[in-house]
Amino acid sequence: MKLMIKVLLLIGLASSTPMFSQPAIDTTRVKIRVGGLACPFCAYGLEKKVLSIKGAREVKIDVETSQITFYVIGKNDLSEKVISEKITEAGFTPLKVTIQRRKHHLEDPEKNEKK
């Protein structure tokens, strides 16, 4: 009888506990077109410099189009000036910088872009 009461209490507690959604995550997507990107070795050095930006994740570099895309997770004060300085420090010329800030409820920013 005591076991039955414990089981019923556990079931009652489990069913009455609301399911909370994940808190929103600040995510910044950055796209940069650079000049001077010619080979995979250059891309590797550039990737290391981009990853030195606090919160930078998922760096993708396309050598053929000279396009860099990466995400910065969490609140940040990232600006076009800061990004351009990092690209210049790596030995490249920033041609176009696009910054998109969003709040996401999932941890994977790639999946949220498809919405």
Summary of the structure (lengths in Angstrom):
residues: 115
radius of gyration: 21.9
end to end distance: 50.6
largest distance: 76.8
contacts: 286
relative contact order: 0.24
helix: 37%
strand: 32%
